[in-house]
Amino acid sequence: MIKRFQQRAAAVKNRSIPPVEGPERQAFIERAKLDYMDYAMLADADAKLIDGILTITVDLRSESSKG
């Protein structure tokens, strides 16, 4: 599952912008940024499957507070 989120993050990051103009173009770009953040966050998560329960842990601390 984590591998799939890594692949989706890469796909969103490398996605080309369709030939749209104006507000639709900006909306597409903003949606792509949000999609990338969501997929990248899950791609960096720890996933554990114990007794049929999937637990995903996402560390939201800044790099400086992790050390």
C-alpha positions, 0 to 999 in steps of 0.5 A: 500500500505504501508503495502504491502511494509512492507511485501515485505521488510520483505520477502526480508530480510528473503529470502534465498540465492539460491545455486549459486557460484561466481559472481552470488552469489554476484550479488544476495546478492547486488540486495537483499540489494538494494531491501530491502532498496527500500522496507523499505524506502517506508514502512516507508513513509507517504501515502495520497490519496486525490482526487485520487492522491497518495502522498508518502512522504519519510523523508530522513533526518538523525535521528539527524536532525529530532529532 
